[in-house]
Amino acid sequence: MKQYWEELTKGIWKKNPILIIGIGMCPTLAVSTSISNALWMTLAATIVLVCSNILVSMVKSIVPGHIRIPIFITIIAAFVTIVELTLNAFQPAVYQALGIFIPLIVVNCIILGRAEEFANKNGIIFSALDGIGMGLGFGLTLTVLAMIREILGANKLFGLTLIPGMEPSSAMIIAPGAFFTLAFMLCGMNYINSRKKE
């Protein structure tokens, strides 16, 4: 039971894909302008991550080594297409807001990296737990980043104005705001980890 729990939670802190491993930065910086976008991107990426991890784990023994990467990308692309078409059909506003970053999940380093590094070497249950954990870590980082940027950059939270008359800092909505906020989050995480070691 402890092993399952560790597999599920490692992506949240110990191996957080954004703050520790340093991958998946492109969608993180681009869609973290609002919590709504962050939550939808988290859901989309996690579904693709879990499903592709499970399928890669199932077919790993019959996939020839020299063509495994193209096969993994094809598996990921199939699930991304399902997610993209589902969002377009049932949540067109979200589909428009996330734009190109939904199809770009196909080449997201988090998903391909977990398929190659973990699902390709482990069983179905551990691969599913790894996918959920990495998705949660990605989503948690993305949501905290989006919350800070939406509050400071738009004076809003979930689209609702927080302090009437307050002038938001437009720099937080553009790319430099994302980089600075992420830098402070990294600094905070490194500080906490260094204190734990001491």
PyMOL commands that place a pseudoatom at each C-alpha (Angstrom):
pseudoatom trace, name=CA, resn=MET, resi=1, chain=A, elem=C, hetatm=0, pos=[0.000, 0.000, 0.000]
pseudoatom trace, name=CA, resn=LYS, resi=2, chain=A, elem=C, hetatm=0, pos=[2.847, 2.390, 0.883]
pseudoatom trace, name=CA, resn=GLN, resi=3, chain=A, elem=C, hetatm=0, pos=[4.457, 1.762, -2.504]
pseudoatom trace, name=CA, resn=TYR, resi=4, chain=A, elem=C, hetatm=0, pos=[1.224, 2.696, -4.319]
pseudoatom trace, name=CA, resn=TRP, resi=5, chain=A, elem=C, hetatm=0, pos=[0.908, 5.868, -2.232]
pseudoatom trace, name=CA, resn=GLU, resi=6, chain=A, elem=C, hetatm=0, pos=[4.512, 6.884, -2.946]
pseudoatom trace, name=CA, resn=GLU, resi=7, chain=A, elem=C, hetatm=0, pos=[3.967, 6.311, -6.666]
pseudoatom trace, name=CA, resn=LEU, resi=8, chain=A, elem=C, hetatm=0, pos=[0.836, 8.464, -6.593]
pseudoatom trace, name=CA, resn=THR, resi=9, chain=A, elem=C, hetatm=0, pos=[2.308, 11.347, -4.609]
pseudoatom trace, name=CA, resn=LYS, resi=10, chain=A, elem=C, hetatm=0, pos=[5.849, 11.588, -6.033]
pseudoatom trace, name=CA, resn=GLY, resi=11, chain=A, elem=C, hetatm=0, pos=[4.704, 13.859, -8.881]
pseudoatom trace, name=CA, resn=ILE, resi=12, chain=A, elem=C, hetatm=0, pos=[3.218, 16.400, -6.484]
pseudoatom trace, name=CA, resn=TRP, resi=13, chain=A, elem=C, hetatm=0, pos=[6.470, 17.318, -4.713]
pseudoatom trace, name=CA, resn=LYS, resi=14, chain=A, elem=C, hetatm=0, pos=[9.428, 14.937, -4.987]
pseudoatom trace, name=CA, resn=LYS, resi=15, chain=A, elem=C, hetatm=0, pos=[9.374, 14.709, -8.807]
pseudoatom trace, name=CA, resn=ASN, resi=16, chain=A, elem=C, hetatm=0, pos=[7.115, 17.637, -9.697]
pseudoatom trace, name=CA, resn=PRO, resi=17, chain=A, elem=C, hetatm=0, pos=[7.350, 17.843, -13.505]
pseudoatom trace, name=CA, resn=ILE, resi=18, chain=A, elem=C, hetatm=0, pos=[7.595, 21.648, -13.630]
pseudoatom trace, name=CA, resn=LEU, resi=19, chain=A, elem=C, hetatm=0, pos=[9.391, 22.648, -10.431]
pseudoatom trace, name=CA, resn=ILE, resi=20, chain=A, elem=C, hetatm=0, pos=[11.792, 19.689, -10.049]
pseudoatom trace, name=CA, resn=ILE, resi=21, chain=A, elem=C, hetatm=0, pos=[12.229, 18.022, -13.444]
pseudoatom trace, name=CA, resn=GLY, resi=22, chain=A, elem=C, hetatm=0, pos=[11.765, 21.313, -15.348]
pseudoatom trace, name=CA, resn=ILE, resi=23, chain=A, elem=C, hetatm=0, pos=[9.601, 20.053, -18.230]
pseudoatom trace, name=CA, resn=GLY, resi=24, chain=A, elem=C, hetatm=0, pos=[6.209, 21.139, -19.573]
pseudoatom trace, name=CA, resn=MET, resi=25, chain=A, elem=C, hetatm=0, pos=[7.049, 24.851, -19.334]
pseudoatom trace, name=CA, resn=CYS, resi=26, chain=A, elem=C, hetatm=0, pos=[5.433, 25.916, -22.616]
pseudoatom trace, name=CA, resn=PRO, resi=27, chain=A, elem=C, hetatm=0, pos=[1.771, 25.254, -21.682]
pseudoatom trace, name=CA, resn=THR, resi=28, chain=A, elem=C, hetatm=0, pos=[2.504, 26.240, -18.086]
pseudoatom trace, name=CA, resn=LEU, resi=29, chain=A, elem=C, hetatm=0, pos=[3.557, 29.758, -19.023]
pseudoatom trace, name=CA, resn=ALA, resi=30, chain=A, elem=C, hetatm=0, pos=[0.996, 30.159, -21.802]
pseudoatom trace, name=CA, resn=VAL, resi=31, chain=A, elem=C, hetatm=0, pos=[-2.274, 29.048, -20.191]
pseudoatom trace, name=CA, resn=SER, resi=32, chain=A, elem=C, hetatm=0, pos=[-1.651, 30.158, -16.602]
pseudoatom trace, name=CA, resn=THR, resi=33, chain=A, elem=C, hetatm=0, pos=[-3.336, 33.543, -17.103]
pseudoatom trace, name=CA, resn=SER, resi=34, chain=A, elem=C, hetatm=0, pos=[-6.499, 32.277, -15.370]
pseudoatom trace, name=CA, resn=ILE, resi=35, chain=A, elem=C, hetatm=0, pos=[-7.432, 29.476, -12.982]
pseudoatom trace, name=CA, resn=SER, resi=36, chain=A, elem=C, hetatm=0, pos=[-10.146, 28.275, -15.352]
pseudoatom trace, name=CA, resn=ASN, resi=37, chain=A, elem=C, hetatm=0, pos=[-7.628, 27.729, -18.165]
pseudoatom trace, name=CA, resn=ALA, resi=38, chain=A, elem=C, hetatm=0, pos=[-5.217, 26.053, -15.732]
pseudoatom trace, name=CA, resn=LEU, resi=39, chain=A, elem=C, hetatm=0, pos=[-7.834, 23.592, -14.466]
pseudoatom trace, name=CA, resn=TRP, resi=40, chain=A, elem=C, hetatm=0, pos=[-8.993, 22.641, -17.965]
pseudoatom trace, name=CA, resn=MET, resi=41, chain=A, elem=C, hetatm=0, pos=[-5.408, 22.161, -19.156]
pseudoatom trace, name=CA, resn=THR, resi=42, chain=A, elem=C, hetatm=0, pos=[-4.714, 20.035, -16.072]
pseudoatom trace, name=CA, resn=LEU, resi=43, chain=A, elem=C, hetatm=0, pos=[-7.733, 17.849, -16.811]
pseudoatom trace, name=CA, resn=ALA, resi=44, chain=A, elem=C, hetatm=0, pos=[-6.816, 17.443, -20.490]
pseudoatom trace, name=CA, resn=ALA, resi=45, chain=A, elem=C, hetatm=0, pos=[-3.140, 16.673, -19.809]
pseudoatom trace, name=CA, resn=THR, resi=46, chain=A, elem=C, hetatm=0, pos=[-3.921, 14.268, -16.944]
pseudoatom trace, name=CA, resn=ILE, resi=47, chain=A, elem=C, hetatm=0, pos=[-6.432, 12.276, -19.008]
pseudoatom trace, name=CA, resn=VAL, resi=48, chain=A, elem=C, hetatm=0, pos=[-3.905, 11.926, -21.829]
pseudoatom trace, name=CA, resn=LEU, resi=49, chain=A, elem=C, hetatm=0, pos=[-1.107, 11.115, -19.369]
pseudoatom trace, name=CA, resn=VAL, resi=50, chain=A, elem=C, hetatm=0, pos=[-3.023, 8.367, -17.537]
pseudoatom trace, name=CA, resn=CYS, resi=51, chain=A, elem=C, hetatm=0, pos=[-4.516, 6.780, -20.662]
pseudoatom trace, name=CA, resn=SER, resi=52, chain=A, elem=C, hetatm=0, pos=[-1.250, 6.811, -22.624]
pseudoatom trace, name=CA, resn=ASN, resi=53, chain=A, elem=C, hetatm=0, pos=[0.709, 5.452, -19.627]
pseudoatom trace, name=CA, resn=ILE, resi=54, chain=A, elem=C, hetatm=0, pos=[-1.744, 2.554, -19.284]
pseudoatom trace, name=CA, resn=LEU, resi=55, chain=A, elem=C, hetatm=0, pos=[-1.698, 1.704, -22.986]
pseudoatom trace, name=CA, resn=VAL, resi=56, chain=A, elem=C, hetatm=0, pos=[2.098, 1.999, -23.285]
pseudoatom trace, name=CA, resn=SER, resi=57, chain=A, elem=C, hetatm=0, pos=[2.449, -0.292, -20.284]
pseudoatom trace, name=CA, resn=MET, resi=58, chain=A, elem=C, hetatm=0, pos=[0.101, -2.812, -21.914]
pseudoatom trace, name=CA, resn=VAL, resi=59, chain=A, elem=C, hetatm=0, pos=[1.886, -2.925, -25.289]
pseudoatom trace, name=CA, resn=LYS, resi=60, chain=A, elem=C, hetatm=0, pos=[5.511, -2.460, -24.153]
pseudoatom trace, name=CA, resn=SER, resi=61, chain=A, elem=C, hetatm=0, pos=[6.362, -6.158, -24.492]
pseudoatom trace, name=CA, resn=ILE, resi=62, chain=A, elem=C, hetatm=0, pos=[5.228, -6.375, -28.135]
pseudoatom trace, name=CA, resn=VAL, resi=63, chain=A, elem=C, hetatm=0, pos=[6.694, -3.059, -29.359]
pseudoatom trace, name=CA, resn=PRO, resi=64, chain=A, elem=C, hetatm=0, pos=[10.093, -3.386, -31.091]
pseudoatom trace, name=CA, resn=GLY, resi=65, chain=A, elem=C, hetatm=0, pos=[12.687, -1.171, -29.422]
pseudoatom trace, name=CA, resn=HIS, resi=66, chain=A, elem=C, hetatm=0, pos=[13.739, 0.684, -32.576]
pseudoatom trace, name=CA, resn=ILE, resi=67, chain=A, elem=C, hetatm=0, pos=[10.202, 2.034, -33.263]
pseudoatom trace, name=CA, resn=ARG, resi=68, chain=A, elem=C, hetatm=0, pos=[8.909, 2.518, -29.732]
pseudoatom trace, name=CA, resn=ILE, resi=69, chain=A, elem=C, hetatm=0, pos=[9.061, 6.356, -29.760]
pseudoatom trace, name=CA, resn=PRO, resi=70, chain=A, elem=C, hetatm=0, pos=[6.917, 6.723, -32.934]
pseudoatom trace, name=CA, resn=ILE, resi=71, chain=A, elem=C, hetatm=0, pos=[4.447, 4.217, -31.485]
pseudoatom trace, name=CA, resn=PHE, resi=72, chain=A, elem=C, hetatm=0, pos=[4.314, 6.084, -28.159]
pseudoatom trace, name=CA, resn=ILE, resi=73, chain=A, elem=C, hetatm=0, pos=[3.726, 9.376, -29.990]
pseudoatom trace, name=CA, resn=THR, resi=74, chain=A, elem=C, hetatm=0, pos=[0.927, 7.760, -32.021]
pseudoatom trace, name=CA, resn=ILE, resi=75, chain=A, elem=C, hetatm=0, pos=[-0.723, 6.482, -28.823]
pseudoatom trace, name=CA, resn=ILE, resi=76, chain=A, elem=C, hetatm=0, pos=[-0.448, 9.912, -27.204]
pseudoatom trace, name=CA, resn=ALA, resi=77, chain=A, elem=C, hetatm=0, pos=[-1.754, 11.628, -30.357]
pseudoatom trace, name=CA, resn=ALA, resi=78, chain=A, elem=C, hetatm=0, pos=[-4.807, 9.352, -30.404]
pseudoatom trace, name=CA, resn=PHE, resi=79, chain=A, elem=C, hetatm=0, pos=[-5.768, 10.322, -26.852]
pseudoatom trace, name=CA, resn=VAL, resi=80, chain=A, elem=C, hetatm=0, pos=[-5.043, 14.007, -27.502]
pseudoatom trace, name=CA, resn=THR, resi=81, chain=A, elem=C, hetatm=0, pos=[-7.361, 13.885, -30.521]
pseudoatom trace, name=CA, resn=ILE, resi=82, chain=A, elem=C, hetatm=0, pos=[-10.133, 12.356, -28.385]
pseudoatom trace, name=CA, resn=VAL, resi=83, chain=A, elem=C, hetatm=0, pos=[-9.690, 15.070, -25.725]
pseudoatom trace, name=CA, resn=GLU, resi=84, chain=A, elem=C, hetatm=0, pos=[-9.518, 17.834, -28.341]
pseudoatom trace, name=CA, resn=LEU, resi=85, chain=A, elem=C, hetatm=0, pos=[-12.678, 16.718, -30.174]
pseudoatom trace, name=CA, resn=THR, resi=86, chain=A, elem=C, hetatm=0, pos=[-14.547, 16.237, -26.880]
pseudoatom trace, name=CA, resn=LEU, resi=87, chain=A, elem=C, hetatm=0, pos=[-13.639, 19.752, -25.699]
pseudoatom trace, name=CA, resn=ASN, resi=88, chain=A, elem=C, hetatm=0, pos=[-14.566, 21.232, -29.058]
pseudoatom trace, name=CA, resn=ALA, resi=89, chain=A, elem=C, hetatm=0, pos=[-17.958, 19.488, -28.949]
pseudoatom trace, name=CA, resn=PHE, resi=90, chain=A, elem=C, hetatm=0, pos=[-18.926, 20.108, -25.314]
pseudoatom trace, name=CA, resn=GLN, resi=91, chain=A, elem=C, hetatm=0, pos=[-16.805, 23.087, -24.176]
pseudoatom trace, name=CA, resn=PRO, resi=92, chain=A, elem=C, hetatm=0, pos=[-16.149, 25.258, -27.260]
pseudoatom trace, name=CA, resn=ALA, resi=93, chain=A, elem=C, hetatm=0, pos=[-15.249, 28.317, -25.151]
pseudoatom trace, name=CA, resn=VAL, resi=94, chain=A, elem=C, hetatm=0, pos=[-12.553, 26.335, -23.324]
pseudoatom trace, name=CA, resn=TYR, resi=95, chain=A, elem=C, hetatm=0, pos=[-11.369, 24.868, -26.620]
pseudoatom trace, name=CA, resn=GLN, resi=96, chain=A, elem=C, hetatm=0, pos=[-10.956, 28.395, -28.017]
pseudoatom trace, name=CA, resn=ALA, resi=97, chain=A, elem=C, hetatm=0, pos=[-9.259, 29.691, -24.854]
pseudoatom trace, name=CA, resn=LEU, resi=98, chain=A, elem=C, hetatm=0, pos=[-6.651, 26.903, -24.758]
pseudoatom trace, name=CA, resn=GLY, resi=99, chain=A, elem=C, hetatm=0, pos=[-6.172, 27.066, -28.528]
pseudoatom trace, name=CA, resn=ILE, resi=100, chain=A, elem=C, hetatm=0, pos=[-3.038, 25.468, -29.953]
pseudoatom trace, name=CA, resn=PHE, resi=101, chain=A, elem=C, hetatm=0, pos=[-1.925, 24.170, -26.550]
pseudoatom trace, name=CA, resn=ILE, resi=102, chain=A, elem=C, hetatm=0, pos=[-4.393, 21.260, -26.649]
pseudoatom trace, name=CA, resn=PRO, resi=103, chain=A, elem=C, hetatm=0, pos=[-2.932, 19.648, -29.802]
pseudoatom trace, name=CA, resn=LEU, resi=104, chain=A, elem=C, hetatm=0, pos=[0.545, 20.474, -28.484]
pseudoatom trace, name=CA, resn=ILE, resi=105, chain=A, elem=C, hetatm=0, pos=[-0.070, 18.009, -25.626]
pseudoatom trace, name=CA, resn=VAL, resi=106, chain=A, elem=C, hetatm=0, pos=[1.124, 15.419, -28.180]
pseudoatom trace, name=CA, resn=VAL, resi=107, chain=A, elem=C, hetatm=0, pos=[4.682, 16.730, -27.853]
pseudoatom trace, name=CA, resn=ASN, resi=108, chain=A, elem=C, hetatm=0, pos=[4.457, 17.677, -24.171]
pseudoatom trace, name=CA, resn=CYS, resi=109, chain=A, elem=C, hetatm=0, pos=[7.686, 16.426, -22.571]
pseudoatom trace, name=CA, resn=ILE, resi=110, chain=A, elem=C, hetatm=0, pos=[5.855, 15.332, -19.418]
pseudoatom trace, name=CA, resn=ILE, resi=111, chain=A, elem=C, hetatm=0, pos=[3.665, 12.853, -21.279]
pseudoatom trace, name=CA, resn=LEU, resi=112, chain=A, elem=C, hetatm=0, pos=[6.274, 11.459, -23.658]
pseudoatom trace, name=CA, resn=GLY, resi=113, chain=A, elem=C, hetatm=0, pos=[8.856, 11.395, -20.855]
pseudoatom trace, name=CA, resn=ARG, resi=114, chain=A, elem=C, hetatm=0, pos=[6.619, 9.379, -18.524]
pseudoatom trace, name=CA, resn=ALA, resi=115, chain=A, elem=C, hetatm=0, pos=[5.742, 6.954, -21.342]
pseudoatom trace, name=CA, resn=GLU, resi=116, chain=A, elem=C, hetatm=0, pos=[9.418, 6.384, -22.135]
pseudoatom trace, name=CA, resn=GLU, resi=117, chain=A, elem=C, hetatm=0, pos=[10.905, 6.561, -18.642]
pseudoatom trace, name=CA, resn=PHE, resi=118, chain=A, elem=C, hetatm=0, pos=[8.197, 4.924, -16.547]
pseudoatom trace, name=CA, resn=ALA, resi=119, chain=A, elem=C, hetatm=0, pos=[5.285, 3.221, -18.353]
pseudoatom trace, name=CA, resn=ASN, resi=120, chain=A, elem=C, hetatm=0, pos=[7.683, 1.465, -20.731]
pseudoatom trace, name=CA, resn=LYS, resi=121, chain=A, elem=C, hetatm=0, pos=[9.299, -0.275, -17.724]
pseudoatom trace, name=CA, resn=ASN, resi=122, chain=A, elem=C, hetatm=0, pos=[6.446, -0.798, -15.228]
pseudoatom trace, name=CA, resn=GLY, resi=123, chain=A, elem=C, hetatm=0, pos=[3.077, -2.504, -14.854]
pseudoatom trace, name=CA, resn=ILE, resi=124, chain=A, elem=C, hetatm=0, pos=[-0.357, -1.072, -15.573]
pseudoatom trace, name=CA, resn=ILE, resi=125, chain=A, elem=C, hetatm=0, pos=[-1.304, -0.102, -11.993]
pseudoatom trace, name=CA, resn=PHE, resi=126, chain=A, elem=C, hetatm=0, pos=[1.975, 1.688, -11.262]
pseudoatom trace, name=CA, resn=SER, resi=127, chain=A, elem=C, hetatm=0, pos=[1.832, 3.390, -14.679]
pseudoatom trace, name=CA, resn=ALA, resi=128, chain=A, elem=C, hetatm=0, pos=[-1.714, 4.624, -13.991]
pseudoatom trace, name=CA, resn=LEU, resi=129, chain=A, elem=C, hetatm=0, pos=[-0.698, 5.915, -10.540]
pseudoatom trace, name=CA, resn=ASP, resi=130, chain=A, elem=C, hetatm=0, pos=[2.359, 7.610, -12.053]
pseudoatom trace, name=CA, resn=GLY, resi=131, chain=A, elem=C, hetatm=0, pos=[0.120, 9.316, -14.617]
pseudoatom trace, name=CA, resn=ILE, resi=132, chain=A, elem=C, hetatm=0, pos=[-2.317, 10.537, -11.972]
pseudoatom trace, name=CA, resn=GLY, resi=133, chain=A, elem=C, hetatm=0, pos=[0.500, 11.757, -9.694]
pseudoatom trace, name=CA, resn=MET, resi=134, chain=A, elem=C, hetatm=0, pos=[2.363, 13.589, -12.451]
pseudoatom trace, name=CA, resn=GLY, resi=135, chain=A, elem=C, hetatm=0, pos=[-0.928, 15.113, -13.637]
pseudoatom trace, name=CA, resn=LEU, resi=136, chain=A, elem=C, hetatm=0, pos=[-1.682, 16.316, -10.099]
pseudoatom trace, name=CA, resn=GLY, resi=137, chain=A, elem=C, hetatm=0, pos=[1.803, 17.807, -9.738]
pseudoatom trace, name=CA, resn=PHE, resi=138, chain=A, elem=C, hetatm=0, pos=[1.504, 19.555, -13.096]
pseudoatom trace, name=CA, resn=GLY, resi=139, chain=A, elem=C, hetatm=0, pos=[-1.989, 20.787, -12.246]
pseudoatom trace, name=CA, resn=LEU, resi=140, chain=A, elem=C, hetatm=0, pos=[-1.144, 22.005, -8.766]
pseudoatom trace, name=CA, resn=THR, resi=141, chain=A, elem=C, hetatm=0, pos=[1.808, 24.052, -10.015]
pseudoatom trace, name=CA, resn=LEU, resi=142, chain=A, elem=C, hetatm=0, pos=[-0.214, 25.382, -12.941]
pseudoatom trace, name=CA, resn=THR, resi=143, chain=A, elem=C, hetatm=0, pos=[-3.165, 26.337, -10.712]
pseudoatom trace, name=CA, resn=VAL, resi=144, chain=A, elem=C, hetatm=0, pos=[-1.064, 28.145, -8.080]
pseudoatom trace, name=CA, resn=LEU, resi=145, chain=A, elem=C, hetatm=0, pos=[0.785, 30.021, -10.826]
pseudoatom trace, name=CA, resn=ALA, resi=146, chain=A, elem=C, hetatm=0, pos=[-2.517, 30.924, -12.527]
pseudoatom trace, name=CA, resn=MET, resi=147, chain=A, elem=C, hetatm=0, pos=[-4.097, 32.060, -9.251]
pseudoatom trace, name=CA, resn=ILE, resi=148, chain=A, elem=C, hetatm=0, pos=[-1.229, 34.439, -8.489]
pseudoatom trace, name=CA, resn=ARG, resi=149, chain=A, elem=C, hetatm=0, pos=[-1.199, 35.816, -12.040]
pseudoatom trace, name=CA, resn=GLU, resi=150, chain=A, elem=C, hetatm=0, pos=[-4.982, 36.230, -12.238]
pseudoatom trace, name=CA, resn=ILE, resi=151, chain=A, elem=C, hetatm=0, pos=[-5.217, 38.001, -8.870]
pseudoatom trace, name=CA, resn=LEU, resi=152, chain=A, elem=C, hetatm=0, pos=[-2.272, 40.368, -9.449]
pseudoatom trace, name=CA, resn=GLY, resi=153, chain=A, elem=C, hetatm=0, pos=[-2.638, 40.781, -13.207]
pseudoatom trace, name=CA, resn=ALA, resi=154, chain=A, elem=C, hetatm=0, pos=[-6.408, 41.069, -13.601]
pseudoatom trace, name=CA, resn=ASN, resi=155, chain=A, elem=C, hetatm=0, pos=[-7.741, 41.696, -10.060]
pseudoatom trace, name=CA, resn=LYS, resi=156, chain=A, elem=C, hetatm=0, pos=[-10.030, 38.715, -10.657]
pseudoatom trace, name=CA, resn=LEU, resi=157, chain=A, elem=C, hetatm=0, pos=[-10.523, 35.145, -9.496]
pseudoatom trace, name=CA, resn=PHE, resi=158, chain=A, elem=C, hetatm=0, pos=[-12.627, 32.786, -11.611]
pseudoatom trace, name=CA, resn=GLY, resi=159, chain=A, elem=C, hetatm=0, pos=[-13.612, 35.854, -13.610]
pseudoatom trace, name=CA, resn=LEU, resi=160, chain=A, elem=C, hetatm=0, pos=[-15.007, 37.740, -10.588]
pseudoatom trace, name=CA, resn=THR, resi=161, chain=A, elem=C, hetatm=0, pos=[-13.542, 41.142, -9.631]
pseudoatom trace, name=CA, resn=LEU, resi=162, chain=A, elem=C, hetatm=0, pos=[-11.867, 40.992, -6.208]
pseudoatom trace, name=CA, resn=ILE, resi=163, chain=A, elem=C, hetatm=0, pos=[-11.264, 44.625, -5.201]
pseudoatom trace, name=CA, resn=PRO, resi=164, chain=A, elem=C, hetatm=0, pos=[-13.368, 47.205, -7.085]
pseudoatom trace, name=CA, resn=GLY, resi=165, chain=A, elem=C, hetatm=0, pos=[-11.301, 50.157, -8.260]
pseudoatom trace, name=CA, resn=MET, resi=166, chain=A, elem=C, hetatm=0, pos=[-7.927, 48.427, -7.767]
pseudoatom trace, name=CA, resn=GLU, resi=167, chain=A, elem=C, hetatm=0, pos=[-5.604, 48.795, -10.744]
pseudoatom trace, name=CA, resn=PRO, resi=168, chain=A, elem=C, hetatm=0, pos=[-4.118, 45.368, -11.652]
pseudoatom trace, name=CA, resn=SER, resi=169, chain=A, elem=C, hetatm=0, pos=[-0.542, 44.929, -12.811]
pseudoatom trace, name=CA, resn=SER, resi=170, chain=A, elem=C, hetatm=0, pos=[-0.727, 44.108, -16.510]
pseudoatom trace, name=CA, resn=ALA, resi=171, chain=A, elem=C, hetatm=0, pos=[2.869, 42.815, -16.398]
pseudoatom trace, name=CA, resn=MET, resi=172, chain=A, elem=C, hetatm=0, pos=[1.619, 39.727, -14.530]
pseudoatom trace, name=CA, resn=ILE, resi=173, chain=A, elem=C, hetatm=0, pos=[-0.554, 38.651, -17.463]
pseudoatom trace, name=CA, resn=ILE, resi=174, chain=A, elem=C, hetatm=0, pos=[2.253, 38.741, -20.024]
pseudoatom trace, name=CA, resn=ALA, resi=175, chain=A, elem=C, hetatm=0, pos=[5.238, 36.372, -20.264]
pseudoatom trace, name=CA, resn=PRO, resi=176, chain=A, elem=C, hetatm=0, pos=[7.603, 38.193, -17.825]
pseudoatom trace, name=CA, resn=GLY, resi=177, chain=A, elem=C, hetatm=0, pos=[4.962, 37.917, -15.092]
pseudoatom trace, name=CA, resn=ALA, resi=178, chain=A, elem=C, hetatm=0, pos=[4.797, 34.162, -15.631]
pseudoatom trace, name=CA, resn=PHE, resi=179, chain=A, elem=C, hetatm=0, pos=[8.593, 33.803, -15.487]
pseudoatom trace, name=CA, resn=PHE, resi=180, chain=A, elem=C, hetatm=0, pos=[8.937, 35.915, -12.329]
pseudoatom trace, name=CA, resn=THR, resi=181, chain=A, elem=C, hetatm=0, pos=[6.110, 34.088, -10.547]
pseudoatom trace, name=CA, resn=LEU, resi=182, chain=A, elem=C, hetatm=0, pos=[7.524, 30.691, -11.508]
pseudoatom trace, name=CA, resn=ALA, resi=183, chain=A, elem=C, hetatm=0, pos=[10.975, 31.821, -10.313]
pseudoatom trace, name=CA, resn=PHE, resi=184, chain=A, elem=C, hetatm=0, pos=[9.552, 32.730, -6.887]
pseudoatom trace, name=CA, resn=MET, resi=185, chain=A, elem=C, hetatm=0, pos=[7.742, 29.372, -6.726]
pseudoatom trace, name=CA, resn=LEU, resi=186, chain=A, elem=C, hetatm=0, pos=[11.001, 27.564, -7.542]
pseudoatom trace, name=CA, resn=CYS, resi=187, chain=A, elem=C, hetatm=0, pos=[12.824, 29.620, -4.918]
pseudoatom trace, name=CA, resn=GLY, resi=188, chain=A, elem=C, hetatm=0, pos=[10.190, 28.736, -2.311]
pseudoatom trace, name=CA, resn=MET, resi=189, chain=A, elem=C, hetatm=0, pos=[10.324, 25.036, -3.153]
pseudoatom trace, name=CA, resn=ASN, resi=190, chain=A, elem=C, hetatm=0, pos=[14.132, 24.972, -3.013]
pseudoatom trace, name=CA, resn=TYR, resi=191, chain=A, elem=C, hetatm=0, pos=[14.069, 26.762, 0.328]
pseudoatom trace, name=CA, resn=ILE, resi=192, chain=A, elem=C, hetatm=0, pos=[11.594, 24.252, 1.809]
pseudoatom trace, name=CA, resn=ASN, resi=193, chain=A, elem=C, hetatm=0, pos=[13.623, 21.299, 0.467]
pseudoatom trace, name=CA, resn=SER, resi=194, chain=A, elem=C, hetatm=0, pos=[16.873, 22.721, 1.869]
pseudoatom trace, name=CA, resn=ARG, resi=195, chain=A, elem=C, hetatm=0, pos=[15.232, 23.223, 5.287]
pseudoatom trace, name=CA, resn=LYS, resi=196, chain=A, elem=C, hetatm=0, pos=[14.007, 19.612, 5.218]
pseudoatom trace, name=CA, resn=LYS, resi=197, chain=A, elem=C, hetatm=0, pos=[17.534, 18.357, 4.535]
pseudoatom trace, name=CA, resn=GLU, resi=198, chain=A, elem=C, hetatm=0, pos=[18.880, 20.352, 7.458]
for i in range(1, 198): cmd.bond("trace and resi %d" % i, "trace and resi %d" % (i + 1))
show_as sticks, trace
zoom trace
